[in-house]
Amino acid sequence: MKGSWERAGRAAAAAVLVLAGALACGGGASTATESSAAPATGGSAGTGGVPATAEPPKPPAGVVEFEQAEPGSGKGLTIGFTQLSLASGFPQDVQKGVEAQAKIAGAELITCDSKLDAAKALDCAKLFKTRGAKGLITFQADTNAAPRICAAGPSVPVLAVDIEQKPCQTAFMGAANTYAGQLAGYEVGKYFKEKFNCEYDAFISLEALQVGAVNEQRMGGVREGFASVCGEVRNLRKLDTGGAGGDVAQKLMTDTLTALPGQKRIIVVGINEDGILGALAAARAQNRTNDLYLGVQNLNPANCVIYQHPNWIGSVAYFPERYGEILVPYLIKAIKGEKVPEQLLVPHAVVNKDNVKQHYPQYAC
């Protein structure tokens, strides 16, 4: 039984690694639901099926604001933090934010890297029980293993990061996937309505079908947001990049661009930055970089290849470096017996050339 359980854990971990390394895990393998976040449309329909007016997408229930931990609020408390994999950039950013907030709160933080292995996550839970942890942050890949991991740990409040951890989960903290997609699609639609009256040659969606609901929520949200401004997406081409890197995206985009000769307004949206990088590499090889118009999910402020592109419309930020500003304050509240929302969703924002310095003062592209 142990062997089959570990194999299941590795299989689930492999799927989550698609997101951990390339989204990079922004939104993870959440199965949390979002209440209505559909972008609103107003006014009468314009010509050619283009809506006359459109309002930005509204945040769904569960979106919360980032907040600094109250100094000293965690004094005397021990918090256990099961990490997804510190070999990946997104969890590293999450770690830094959690460490910073735990320090402000005065709590002792014990971190245990599961390395995408359910058996190691089980050991982490046992460690936290031995060390007397009063609350847990669990970023663990295998939802099927969660009941066994829950049983091995202390009976304390648990905040699940990006991947549900039932039955012990007190609250889920992670991306609002549909809303994030809608934000990106709306921004691209608004740009094309203002610049080109919603005229474009093709709409290419770089997806990761193996992550199932997350892909549909996020990329379906992109199409919804775009349609709220420019009407139903036309000339749609979905490319399954697998989500794990840019090489597959580059190959698929090379073939796609070859099939679109002479077309100069090609919208490219992606579930992660790696897919966009692959698309740009394909375009450079054909001397067609300026034919692409980019709407991006996730944002790493050091990734200048995307942000220096002349047609970078915007990126939806997931702020992994600020996850701690939700996780630590809310976990401390739960430890102290306060009721916390069952969903704690990221307040996503569209970042573009005009506002990037507001969100990331260190940005230097």
Kinemage of the C-alpha trace (Angstrom):
@kinemage 1
@onewidth
@group {chain A} dominant
@subgroup {mainchain}
@vectorlist {calphas} color= white
{ca met a 1} P 0.000 0.000 0.000
{ca lys a 2} L 2.800 2.399 0.843
{ca gly a 3} L 4.329 1.941 -2.606
{ca ser a 4} L 1.077 2.709 -4.429
{ca trp a 5} L 0.466 5.732 -2.192
{ca glu a 6} L 3.933 7.085 -2.899
{ca arg a 7} L 3.497 6.508 -6.650
{ca ala a 8} L 0.210 8.414 -6.525
{ca gly a 9} L 1.985 11.184 -4.669
{ca arg a 10} L 4.713 11.369 -7.285
{ca ala a 11} L 2.151 11.472 -10.089
{ca ala a 12} L 0.250 14.292 -8.418
{ca ala a 13} L 3.508 16.079 -7.683
{ca ala a 14} L 4.501 15.899 -11.333
{ca ala a 15} L 1.256 17.610 -12.330
{ca val a 16} L 1.701 20.307 -9.712
{ca leu a 17} L 5.310 20.818 -10.769
{ca val a 18} L 3.963 22.006 -14.112
{ca leu a 19} L 2.506 24.900 -12.199
{ca ala a 20} L 5.214 25.238 -9.570
{ca gly a 21} L 7.967 25.702 -12.097
{ca ala a 22} L 6.197 27.588 -14.783
{ca leu a 23} L 3.109 29.433 -13.643
{ca ala a 24} L 5.191 29.556 -11.436
{ca cys a 25} L 2.655 27.749 -9.315
{ca gly a 26} L 0.585 30.882 -9.052
{ca gly a 27} L -2.759 29.334 -8.340
{ca gly a 28} L -1.339 25.847 -8.055
{ca ala a 29} L -3.749 22.944 -8.253
{ca ser a 30} L -6.569 24.656 -6.462
{ca thr a 31} L -10.014 23.144 -6.587
{ca ala a 32} L -11.467 26.042 -4.654
{ca thr a 33} L -14.436 27.684 -6.282
{ca glu a 34} L -14.922 31.352 -6.966
{ca ser a 35} L -18.295 33.000 -6.757
{ca ser a 36} L -19.317 35.243 -9.615
{ca ala a 37} L -16.312 37.106 -10.942
{ca ala a 38} L -17.609 37.575 -14.456
{ca pro a 39} L -16.660 40.830 -16.109
{ca ala a 40} L -19.633 43.113 -16.413
{ca thr a 41} L -20.770 44.556 -19.694
{ca gly a 42} L -22.914 47.607 -20.000
{ca gly a 43} L -24.636 49.663 -22.654
{ca ser a 44} L -25.852 48.475 -26.007
{ca ala a 45} L -23.941 46.270 -28.372
{ca gly a 46} L -21.577 48.053 -30.720
{ca thr a 47} L -21.018 47.327 -34.379
{ca gly a 48} L -19.846 43.912 -35.479
{ca gly a 49} L -20.811 42.302 -32.180
{ca val a 50} L -18.369 44.468 -30.195
{ca pro a 51} L -19.871 45.581 -26.857
{ca ala a 52} L -20.300 49.351 -26.672
{ca thr a 53} L -18.980 49.578 -23.108
{ca ala a 54} L -17.440 47.175 -20.642
{ca glu a 55} L -16.505 47.415 -16.994
{ca pro a 56} L -13.439 45.716 -15.472
{ca pro a 57} L -13.911 42.278 -13.892
{ca lys a 58} L -15.099 42.376 -10.301
{ca pro a 59} L -13.148 40.467 -7.631
{ca pro a 60} L -14.968 37.333 -6.455
{ca ala a 61} L -15.940 36.659 -2.874
{ca gly a 62} L -12.904 35.474 -0.957
{ca val a 63} L -10.376 37.957 -2.299
{ca val a 64} L -8.621 39.613 0.640
{ca glu a 65} L -6.057 42.384 0.929
{ca phe a 66} L -2.450 41.893 1.907
{ca glu a 67} L -1.693 42.974 5.458
{ca gln a 68} L 1.394 43.121 7.607
{ca ala a 69} L 1.450 40.897 10.672
{ca glu a 70} L 0.908 42.758 13.919
{ca pro a 71} L 4.258 43.051 15.715
{ca gly a 72} L 4.449 40.573 18.583
{ca ser a 73} L 1.119 38.945 17.715
{ca gly a 74} L 2.765 35.536 17.342
{ca lys a 75} L 4.988 35.665 20.414
{ca gly a 76} L 5.239 32.223 21.980
{ca leu a 77} L 3.660 30.501 18.959
{ca thr a 78} L 5.321 27.873 16.787
{ca ile a 79} L 4.204 27.665 13.156
{ca gly a 80} L 4.973 24.674 10.932
{ca phe a 81} L 5.375 25.328 7.213
{ca thr a 82} L 5.364 22.405 4.754
{ca gln a 83} L 6.914 23.658 1.533
{ca leu a 84} L 6.091 22.379 -1.941
{ca ser a 85} L 9.663 22.377 -3.276
{ca leu a 86} L 12.368 24.906 -2.569
{ca ala a 87} L 13.968 23.966 -5.888
{ca ser a 88} L 11.369 26.180 -7.603
{ca gly a 89} L 11.268 29.967 -7.714
{ca phe a 90} L 7.632 30.472 -6.729
{ca pro a 91} L 7.880 28.542 -3.420
{ca gln a 92} L 11.147 30.350 -2.718
{ca asp a 93} L 9.341 33.671 -3.009
{ca val a 94} L 6.522 32.406 -0.792
{ca gln a 95} L 9.104 31.286 1.763
{ca lys a 96} L 10.757 34.694 1.978
{ca gly a 97} L 7.423 36.388 2.571
{ca val a 98} L 6.344 33.921 5.259
{ca glu a 99} L 9.710 34.209 7.027
{ca ala a 100} L 9.494 37.998 7.021
{ca gln a 101} L 5.966 38.064 8.452
{ca ala a 102} L 6.704 35.405 11.083
{ca lys a 103} L 9.654 37.500 12.237
{ca ile a 104} L 7.473 40.605 12.547
{ca ala a 105} L 4.886 38.608 14.485
{ca gly a 106} L 7.542 37.141 16.772
{ca ala a 107} L 6.524 33.565 15.991
{ca glu a 108} L 8.899 30.638 15.651
{ca leu a 109} L 8.749 29.267 12.100
{ca ile a 110} L 9.758 25.691 11.306
{ca thr a 111} L 10.056 24.996 7.579
{ca cys a 112} L 10.065 21.494 6.113
{ca asp a 113} L 10.598 20.973 2.361
{ca ser a 114} L 8.379 18.176 1.030
{ca lys a 115} L 10.265 18.206 -2.307
{ca leu a 116} L 7.013 17.305 -4.104
{ca asp a 117} L 6.925 13.993 -2.223
{ca ala a 118} L 3.864 12.991 -0.189
{ca ala a 119} L 5.963 10.717 2.044
{ca lys a 120} L 8.227 13.645 2.950
{ca ala a 121} L 5.163 15.819 3.611
{ca leu a 122} L 3.961 13.127 6.027
{ca asp a 123} L 7.308 13.338 7.846
{ca cys a 124} L 6.920 17.122 8.006
{ca ala a 125} L 3.534 16.737 9.712
{ca lys a 126} L 5.024 14.342 12.268
{ca leu a 127} L 7.861 16.792 12.925
{ca phe a 128} L 5.459 19.641 13.569
{ca lys a 129} L 3.495 17.518 16.026
{ca thr a 130} L 6.671 16.639 17.900
{ca arg a 131} L 7.729 20.300 17.999
{ca gly a 132} L 4.379 21.453 19.358
{ca ala a 133} L 3.312 23.620 16.432
{ca lys a 134} L 0.178 25.642 17.159
{ca gly a 135} L -0.692 26.237 13.515
{ca leu a 136} L 0.327 24.909 10.100
{ca ile a 137} L 0.853 26.331 6.622
{ca thr a 138} L 0.697 23.434 4.165
{ca phe a 139} L 1.939 23.748 0.578
{ca gln a 140} L 1.759 20.073 -0.396
{ca ala a 141} L 1.197 18.550 -3.818
{ca asp a 142} L -0.995 15.483 -3.335
{ca thr a 143} L -4.611 16.089 -2.318
{ca asn a 144} L -5.188 12.311 -2.140
{ca ala a 145} L -2.493 12.012 0.518
{ca ala a 146} L -3.848 14.953 2.515
{ca pro a 147} L -6.081 12.890 4.887
{ca arg a 148} L -3.146 10.730 5.977
{ca ile a 149} L -0.882 13.774 6.342
{ca cys a 150} L -3.566 15.595 8.321
{ca ala a 151} L -3.909 12.657 10.694
{ca ala a 152} L -0.158 12.551 11.304
{ca gly a 153} L 0.084 16.209 12.295
{ca pro a 154} L -1.133 18.153 15.310
{ca ser a 155} L -4.821 19.063 15.631
{ca val a 156} L -4.359 22.752 14.969
{ca pro a 157} L -5.527 25.351 12.413
{ca val a 158} L -4.221 24.652 8.904
{ca leu a 159} L -3.964 27.096 5.997
{ca ala a 160} L -3.620 25.254 2.682
{ca val a 161} L -1.553 27.020 0.034
{ca asp a 162} L -2.756 26.662 -3.579
{ca ile a 163} L -3.669 22.967 -3.138
{ca glu a 164} L -6.522 21.827 -0.912
{ca gln a 165} L -5.623 19.828 2.222
{ca lys a 166} L -8.864 18.280 3.428
{ca pro a 167} L -10.074 17.277 5.959
{ca cys a 168} L -7.891 19.404 8.249
{ca gln a 169} L -7.845 22.585 6.193
{ca thr a 170} L -9.155 25.610 8.083
{ca ala a 171} L -8.891 27.880 5.042
{ca phe a 172} L -7.609 27.770 1.478
{ca met a 173} L -5.170 30.471 0.404
{ca gly a 174} L -4.252 30.899 -3.245
{ca ala a 175} L -5.013 32.322 -6.652
{ca ala a 176} L -8.419 33.426 -7.889
{ca asn a 177} L -7.853 31.694 -11.214
{ca thr a 178} L -10.938 32.753 -13.162
{ca tyr a 179} L -10.638 36.331 -11.982
{ca ala a 180} L -6.924 36.441 -12.858
{ca gly a 181} L -7.729 35.224 -16.363
{ca gln a 182} L -10.533 37.726 -16.766
{ca leu a 183} L -8.230 40.569 -15.758
{ca ala a 184} L -5.726 39.621 -18.457
{ca gly a 185} L -8.380 39.172 -21.136
{ca tyr a 186} L -10.080 42.443 -20.275
{ca glu a 187} L -6.787 44.336 -20.499
{ca val a 188} L -5.991 42.837 -23.907
{ca gly a 189} L -9.522 43.560 -25.132
{ca lys a 190} L -9.380 47.149 -23.926
{ca tyr a 191} L -6.059 47.672 -25.671
{ca phe a 192} L -7.331 46.267 -28.959
{ca lys a 193} L -10.565 48.222 -28.802
{ca glu a 194} L -8.714 51.503 -28.234
{ca lys a 195} L -5.946 50.860 -30.763
{ca phe a 196} L -7.559 48.774 -33.483
{ca asn a 197} L -11.340 48.802 -32.927
{ca cys a 198} L -11.018 45.126 -31.911
{ca glu a 199} L -9.579 44.082 -35.277
{ca tyr a 200} L -6.959 41.330 -35.090
{ca asp a 201} L -5.778 38.403 -37.195
{ca ala a 202} L -5.536 35.537 -34.707
{ca phe a 203} L -5.933 34.780 -31.005
{ca ile a 204} L -3.429 32.205 -29.734
{ca ser a 205} L -3.921 30.697 -26.281
{ca leu a 206} L -0.905 28.890 -24.772
{ca glu a 207} L -2.374 26.404 -22.310
{ca ala a 208} L -1.506 23.514 -19.979
{ca leu a 209} L -4.337 21.024 -20.387
{ca gln a 210} L -2.927 18.505 -17.914
{ca val a 211} L -3.726 20.783 -14.962
{ca gly a 212} L -7.408 20.495 -15.803
{ca ala a 213} L -9.705 22.881 -13.957
{ca val a 214} L -6.969 25.436 -13.272
{ca asn a 215} L -6.244 25.732 -16.987
{ca glu a 216} L -9.912 26.060 -17.901
{ca gln a 217} L -10.591 28.602 -15.169
{ca arg a 218} L -7.613 30.734 -16.030
{ca met a 219} L -7.613 30.559 -19.828
{ca gly a 220} L -11.403 30.441 -20.053
{ca gly a 221} L -11.349 33.552 -17.901
{ca val a 222} L -9.000 35.211 -20.383
{ca arg a 223} L -11.481 34.603 -23.190
{ca glu a 224} L -14.384 35.843 -21.065
{ca gly a 225} L -12.562 39.044 -20.173
{ca phe a 226} L -11.595 39.688 -23.781
{ca ala a 227} L -15.108 38.956 -25.042
{ca ser a 228} L -16.598 41.459 -22.610
{ca val a 229} L -14.777 44.191 -24.546
{ca cys a 230} L -14.361 42.883 -28.098
{ca gly a 231} L -17.046 40.239 -28.456
{ca glu a 232} L -16.560 36.492 -28.895
{ca val a 233} L -12.984 35.466 -29.650
{ca arg a 234} L -12.343 34.861 -33.360
{ca asn a 235} L -9.647 32.795 -35.076
{ca leu a 236} L -8.831 31.052 -31.801
{ca arg a 237} L -5.961 28.585 -31.708
{ca lys a 238} L -5.377 26.672 -28.480
{ca leu a 239} L -1.872 25.266 -28.128
{ca asp a 240} L -1.184 22.750 -25.350
{ca thr a 241} L 2.327 23.639 -24.208
{ca gly a 242} L 2.212 21.304 -21.204
{ca gly a 243} L 3.077 24.308 -19.057
{ca ala a 244} L 6.483 23.017 -17.972
{ca gly a 245} L 8.756 25.089 -20.187
{ca gly a 246} L 9.177 27.225 -23.264
{ca asp a 247} L 10.585 24.619 -25.672
{ca val a 248} L 7.215 23.074 -26.514
{ca ala a 249} L 5.637 26.511 -26.866
{ca gln a 250} L 8.431 27.571 -29.211
{ca lys a 251} L 7.914 24.553 -31.476
{ca leu a 252} L 4.138 24.933 -31.560
{ca met a 253} L 4.370 28.664 -32.175
{ca thr a 254} L 6.886 28.138 -34.966
{ca asp a 255} L 4.389 25.918 -36.783
{ca thr a 256} L 1.514 28.276 -36.030
{ca leu a 257} L 3.295 31.389 -37.271
{ca thr a 258} L 4.274 29.542 -40.433
{ca ala a 259} L 0.569 28.890 -40.988
{ca leu a 260} L -0.214 32.589 -40.493
{ca pro a 261} L 1.917 34.293 -43.143
{ca gly a 262} L 1.611 38.066 -43.429
{ca gln a 263} L -0.623 38.423 -40.374
{ca lys a 264} L 0.513 41.334 -38.217
{ca arg a 265} L -1.873 41.452 -35.250
{ca ile a 266} L -1.582 38.171 -33.419
{ca ile a 267} L -2.800 38.126 -29.831
{ca val a 268} L -0.844 35.689 -27.657
{ca val a 269} L -2.061 34.891 -24.145
{ca gly a 270} L -0.461 32.300 -21.896
{ca ile a 271} L -1.045 30.431 -18.660
{ca asn a 272} L 2.519 31.268 -17.644
{ca glu a 273} L 5.546 33.308 -18.634
{ca asp a 274} L 7.483 30.317 -19.967
{ca gly a 275} L 4.967 29.804 -22.759
{ca ile a 276} L 5.221 33.467 -23.721
{ca leu a 277} L 9.023 33.227 -23.786
{ca gly a 278} L 8.741 30.265 -26.150
{ca ala a 279} L 6.368 32.203 -28.389
{ca leu a 280} L 8.772 35.135 -28.515
{ca ala a 281} L 11.667 32.834 -29.421
{ca ala a 282} L 9.634 31.412 -32.309
{ca ala a 283} L 8.738 34.906 -33.510
{ca arg a 284} L 12.345 36.104 -33.352
{ca ala a 285} L 13.474 33.180 -35.497
{ca gln a 286} L 11.015 34.280 -38.187
{ca asn a 287} L 11.704 38.008 -37.736
{ca arg a 288} L 8.092 38.516 -36.605
{ca thr a 289} L 8.518 39.699 -33.019
{ca asn a 290} L 6.393 42.801 -33.549
{ca asp a 291} L 3.497 40.729 -34.899
{ca leu a 292} L 2.755 39.432 -31.394
{ca tyr a 293} L 0.675 41.242 -28.757
{ca leu a 294} L 1.131 39.795 -25.291
{ca gly a 295} L -1.253 39.203 -22.380
{ca val a 296} L 0.561 37.304 -19.632
{ca gln a 297} L -0.251 35.374 -16.451
{ca asn a 298} L 2.131 35.713 -13.509
{ca leu a 299} L 4.920 38.255 -13.278
{ca asn a 300} L 8.568 37.975 -12.342
{ca pro a 301} L 9.940 41.536 -12.295
{ca ala a 302} L 13.365 40.285 -13.395
{ca asn a 303} L 12.042 38.793 -16.643
{ca cys a 304} L 12.899 41.680 -18.947
{ca val a 305} L 12.522 39.751 -22.223
{ca ile a 306} L 8.751 40.042 -21.912
{ca tyr a 307} L 8.513 43.486 -20.370
{ca gln a 308} L 10.754 45.143 -22.950
{ca his a 309} L 8.663 43.783 -25.804
{ca pro a 310} L 7.028 46.699 -27.648
{ca asn a 311} L 3.622 44.981 -27.590
{ca trp a 312} L 3.598 43.785 -23.975
{ca ile a 313} L 0.058 44.792 -22.994
{ca gly a 314} L 0.248 43.649 -19.400
{ca ser a 315} L 0.766 40.810 -16.940
{ca val a 316} L -1.505 39.657 -14.118
{ca ala a 317} L 0.571 39.522 -10.940
{ca tyr a 318} L 0.211 36.727 -8.386
{ca phe a 319} L 2.566 38.270 -5.790
{ca pro a 320} L 4.080 35.067 -4.322
{ca glu a 321} L 6.517 37.221 -2.370
{ca arg a 322} L 3.504 38.645 -0.501
{ca tyr a 323} L 1.679 35.381 0.285
{ca gly a 324} L 3.069 35.668 3.817
{ca glu a 325} L 1.034 38.846 4.276
{ca ile a 326} L -2.076 36.705 4.097
{ca leu a 327} L -0.849 33.412 5.530
{ca val a 328} L 0.792 34.595 8.737
{ca pro a 329} L -1.765 37.172 9.959
{ca tyr a 330} L -4.734 34.903 9.240
{ca leu a 331} L -3.113 31.807 10.729
{ca ile a 332} L -2.353 33.691 13.938
{ca lys a 333} L -5.985 34.820 14.066
{ca ala a 334} L -7.117 31.209 13.650
{ca ile a 335} L -4.714 29.985 16.336
{ca lys a 336} L -6.177 32.550 18.727
{ca gly a 337} L -9.692 31.300 18.049
{ca glu a 338} L -10.868 33.982 15.643
{ca lys a 339} L -13.039 32.859 12.735
{ca val a 340} L -11.305 33.288 9.366
{ca pro a 341} L -12.843 33.044 5.873
{ca glu a 342} L -12.753 29.610 4.259
{ca gln a 343} L -11.143 31.150 1.180
{ca leu a 344} L -8.314 33.682 1.221
{ca leu a 345} L -7.754 34.591 -2.419
{ca val a 346} L -4.980 36.738 -3.854
{ca pro a 347} L -5.828 40.348 -4.806
{ca his a 348} L -4.488 40.047 -8.350
{ca ala a 349} L -3.536 43.159 -10.288
{ca val a 350} L -2.675 43.940 -13.895
{ca val a 351} L 0.874 45.250 -14.156
{ca asn a 352} L 1.999 47.169 -17.218
{ca lys a 353} L 4.592 49.720 -18.272
{ca asp a 354} L 2.683 52.526 -16.576
{ca asn a 355} L 2.325 51.035 -13.099
{ca val a 356} L 5.054 48.409 -12.727
{ca lys a 357} L 7.154 50.631 -10.460
{ca gln a 358} L 4.213 51.035 -8.090
{ca his a 359} L 4.034 47.294 -7.536
{ca tyr a 360} L 7.725 46.487 -7.915
{ca pro a 361} L 9.967 49.455 -7.024
{ca gln a 362} L 13.035 47.325 -7.780
{ca tyr a 363} L 11.947 46.833 -11.392
{ca ala a 364} L 14.838 47.843 -13.656
{ca cys a 365} L 14.126 46.474 -17.147
